[in-house]
Amino acid sequence: MKKVLLVLGLAIGFIACEKETVIVIEDNDCEECVGATVRLAPEARGPVDRDGMYAWIDVITVVAEDDQGNDYGDVFNLVDDGTGADGFYLDQVPVNEIIDFNASSTSVTNSYNGFSMQQTTTPLVLDSFVNRMPYAEYATDVTVSEYIQSGENIVQLQMNTLHGRLISSFRLADDIQYMNTSTGSPMYRLRITSGSVEEWSTVSGGVVSYFNGPNSTAGTTVTYTVSIESFMTGASVYSTTITEDVVASTSISTKYVVGLGFVDSTGVEVIFSWQVWNEEDGDNGNGTSPNGLDCSSCGAVTNQNVAGSYSLTADTVISDKNLVIAGDLNLNGYTLTVTCGDVTVSGNFNGGGTLIAAGNLVVTGATQNNPDIYANECF
């Protein structure tokens, strides 16, 4: 007596929706016995190919087990060249008893499965990364038990995956993609770090991170440290962190444009609001800045950190230091001169008064009371 399990198709989707597979059990043409034919008919709710299955599904394992632990299932390799059978067949599936059904699949393995970062000249065009074949393994979450008998039976197997994919691109904002007129080199570059992996961008290009593979499952997070740094010195002028979550059965592409300011994520495609970038005249050719700073004497600088707010009580000169203020900067009508460094203000910048700085000025809060600002005098 021969009983046959016929699998006509299995629909599995790499999108955020339910996937169902219906097993229809029909009479077998057998004059001497009562057998069963089991047909899997796909009911997909997303895009499918390969007669109902995605190209990244490699091998399907079907388990059909009776109450004695006997497995009537089999393992099937998927092919695309037309040399395979018209369906998937299991022999010796018993009737008139309960059979427990499970299914699982393996995924095609590619050289890019895993986590990587690389430079790209087109950080806003991610088609080449999106078109890569994802890694995703599927399985039934629960066993489906069905009493197999002569006549028509229906078994639904829902195939789910925990795997997801993150594609993230980072580039400098347009308003800071310019060259240092004194050196002919870029002013800034973007450095992206995640764990032990890091990459930095060209001045007009960017960095793309790709995460998809055996470890890219729901509940996994990827944290990036995003830094804008001086191209000449490597000193960081702005840094923040971004954390992304892997979502099961979902490929998320996110485009980040990074400027001088704060990061506010808006979802799949991120657009930021950035502090206005002010451009000032630099070296006038004789080694001094337009406001008299001796730029030729500037060498390595260290940070002068102010824990709270910083208020002037007289004209003040800070030499060979980056001034880093955790609170507000209050000029109170006086002049603050930073001869060879940058000025970073985490709070508000309050005038009136004058700021003369050899390097960059970064203000996270508001700039108030119309201070006179002469930044980037030397760099």
N, C-alpha and C positions, 0 to 999 in steps of 0.2 A: 504494500500500500504506500503510495507516494503522496505526500502533502507538500505544497509549494507556497512559499512566501514571495510574492512579486512586488518589488519596489519600483514604481514608475517614476517618481520624482520627489525631491526633498527641497523645500524652499527655505533658505536661510538668509536673513537680511542684516547688513551692517549699518543699520539706522536705528533711531530711537523709536521703535514701535514693536508691537507684538508680531511674532512669527508663528504660524500654525502649520502643522502637517497632519493630514487626515489619513488614517489607515482604514480602507474599506475592505471588508472580508466577504468574499463571494464563493459560491459553490465551485468545486473543481470537477472537471469532466472525468469521472472515474466510475466505470460500470460496476466494479467489484468492491468499492470502498466509499466511505464518506470522508472527504478531505476538505481542505480550505485553501483558498488563494488570498493572500493579503496584499492589498494594493495601497501604496502611499501616494495620495494625490495632493499636490501642493496648493495652498491658498495663501499666496504671498501678498503683503501689503506695501512692498517697496520694489525698487528696481532689481531685477534678477537677470542672470545669463546662464550659459551652459545648461540649457533645458531646466531652469529653475534653481540653479545654484551658482554662487559667486565663484570667481576664478581662483580665489585664494583658499578655497576648501580643497583639501588634498585627499584624505582618506576618511571614509565613514565606517564606523563600527556599529552594527545593530546587535543588540542583545535581546533574545526572546527566551525567557527562562521559565520552566515549570516549577511546581512546588517541591521537587526533589533536587533542585539546583542544576538540572540539565539545561544547557544553553543550546538553542537551535539557531543562534545568530551567526553572523559572518562578517568579514572585513572586506570592504570594496574600495578599490582605487578608481579615482575619476580620471577619464581621458577626454581629450578634445579632438582626436583625429579620426573619429568614426570607427575605430577598430573594436570598440567594446560592445557588450551586449545591449539590447534595447532596454533592459531593465535589470534590477538587482534581484536575484533569486535565492531563497532559502529552502532547503529540502528538509523533510521530516519534521514539520511543525505539527504537533498533535492537536486533535480536535476534542471537543467535549471535556475540556478542562480549562482552568485559568492559566493564562500565560502573562508573565510580567515583561513589559516592553521598556527598553531604554535605548538611547542612541547618543553617540558622540562623534566628533570629527577632529582631525588634526588640520593644521594650517600649513600652507606653503611657507618655507623659510627662505628669506632673501638676505643678501649681504647688508642691506640697510635696516634689518630688524634690530631694534635696540634704541640707544640714545646717542645722538650726535649733534654737533654744531659746526657750521661752516660759513665762510664768507660768501656773499652773493652780491652781484652788481645790480640785481633787480629785487629788492626786499619786499616790494609791494605786489609782485607777481609770483604766486605760489603754485601755479598749475603743475609744474614738474614734480613737486612734492605731493600734492593732492592726488596725482595720477599714479603714484606708486601703489603696488598691491598691498593692502593692509594685512597684518597678522591678526588672526582671530580664530580661536577654537570654540566650538559650540557643543552643548550637551543638553539633555533633558534635565530639568531641575528635580523632578520627582518621577518615580516609577509609575507607569500606567498599567494597571491590571485589567485584563479583558477575558471574559469567558468565551473561548473560541468554539463555535458550533456551526453546523450547517446553516446556510442562510447568510444574510448580510449583517455584519457587525461594523461599528465605527469606533476607532481609537484615535484620539487626538494627542499628538506629541508636539510639545512646544520646545523649540530649540533656541537656547539663549547663550549669549557670550558675555563674559566679564571684561573682555579686552576692548580697549579704546585707543585713540590716537590723538596726540597733540602736535600741531605744526604752528610754530611761533616765529614771527620775524620781527627784527628790531632795526630801526634806522634813526639817524640823527635828524632832528627837525631842520627844515630848509633854512631857517634864519641863522643857524650856526654852522652851516656848511660853507665856510669861506676860508681863504688862505691868509696866513700871516704875511703881510706885505714886506716885512723885513727879511724873513728867512725863505719865503717861497714855499713853505710847507703848510699843511693844514693847521688850523688853530686847535681843533678838537678831534677826538676819535671816541668811539663807543666800545666799551668792553663789557662782555656778557659772561658771567661765571655761574656755573651750576655744579656744586660738588667739586670734583677734581677736574671738570671739563671747563675750558674757557676759550673764548675767541674774541677778536676785536675787528671792528669794521674799517673799511676804507672811508674816506671823507664823504663820498657820495653814495656808497653802497650800504651794506648792512650785514646782519648775521641772521641765519635761519637755524632754529633748533627743531629737530625731528625726534619724536619719542613714540615708538610703536614696536612691540615685540612681546616675548613671553612675560615680561614684568609690567607691561602697561595695562594693568587691570584696575577696575573701579575701586576707589578708595586710595589709590596712589596719588601723590602730589609731586610736583616738580617746582622747586624754588629757584629763581634767578636773581642774582645780584646784577643790577644794571648801573653802570658807572659812565659818566662823561669825564674824560680826562684830557689834560693838556697833551697835545701831540709831541711837544718838545721835551717836557719834563716827566710826563707820565703821572703827574699829580692829579688826583681826583678833585673835580670842582662840583660834582653832583653825584649822589649815589642813592639808590633805593632798592627795595626787593619786590619781586612779583611772584606770587604763588598761583599755579594752575592745577586744576583737578582733572584727573582722567574720568571720563563718563563712559559707562559700559555701552558697547555697540554704537559708539558715536565718534566721529572724527571732527575735531575742533581746530579751526584755523584762526589764529589771532594775529593781527598786525599792530605793532606798537611803533609810534613815532615819539622819540625821546628828545625833549628839550630841557631847558633850565627851569625847573619848577617842581610841582608835585605830581604824583602819578595817581590817576583815578580811573580804575578799570570800568569799562562799559559793556563788557561781554565779548561776543565773538570777534567783532572788529572794534578796536579801541582807538578813540580819537581824544587827544589831550588838549587842554587849554594851557598855554605857556606864558610865563612872564615876558613882557616886551624886552627884546634884546636891543641895547643901545650901542651904537658904533661911534667911536671917537677916533680922532687923529692920533697916530702913534709917533714913533721916532722921527724927529725933524731933520735927521742926517748928521747932527754934530754930537750925538751921544746923550743929549738931554731931551726930555719930553717937552711938549708945548707949555707945561706949567713948571718947568725947571727941574724935574727929577733927573738924577744922574743915572740913566739906564745902563750905561756901560759898567757900572760898579756892582750891579746885581749878580749875585751868585746863588748858591743854595740857600733856601729859607726854611725856617721852622714855623710851627703854629704857635700863636699866642691865643689861648682859649680863655674866654670870659664866660663864667658859669651862668650869670644872670644878664641883666641889661647893662649897657655901657653908655655913660653920659659924660660929655665934655664939660669941663669947668674953665678951660682955656684952650688956645690953639695947641694941637698935639701932633707930634711926629712919632711914628712907629717904624723903626728901621729893620730890614731883613727879617720880617715876620709876615705870615698870613694871619690876619685878624679874624678869629672865628668867635661869633657872639651867639650865645644860646637864647638870649632875650632880644630886647629892642636896642637900637642904636639911636641916641639922642644927641644931635650936634649942638643944640642950644645956642645957635648963632655963631659958633666957632668953626675953625678949619681943622679937619683931620687929614693928615698926610700919611699914607702908607707907601714907603719909598720903593719897596721891591716885592711886594706880595699882593695877595688877593684879599677881599673882604667878603665874609659870609655872615649874613644876618638871618637868624631863624625867626625872629619876630618882625616888628615894624621898623622902618627907617624914617626917622623924624628930623626935619629941618627946624628953622632955617639954619643956614650955614653952608659949608663947602666940604666936599670930600674929593681928595686927589689921591688916586690909587694907581700904582704901577701896573697892577694886574686886574683881574676880573672882579665885578661886584655881583653877588647873588643875594637877593632879598626874597624870603619866603612869604612874609606878610605884606603889608601895604607900605607904600612910600608916600609920606605926608608932609605938608607945610613947605613944599617946593624947595628942597635942598639943591644946591648947585653940584652937579656930579661930573667928575672928570676921571673916568675909569679907563683901563687898558692904555695907560700913558706910555708903557714900555713894551707891552707884549701884544 
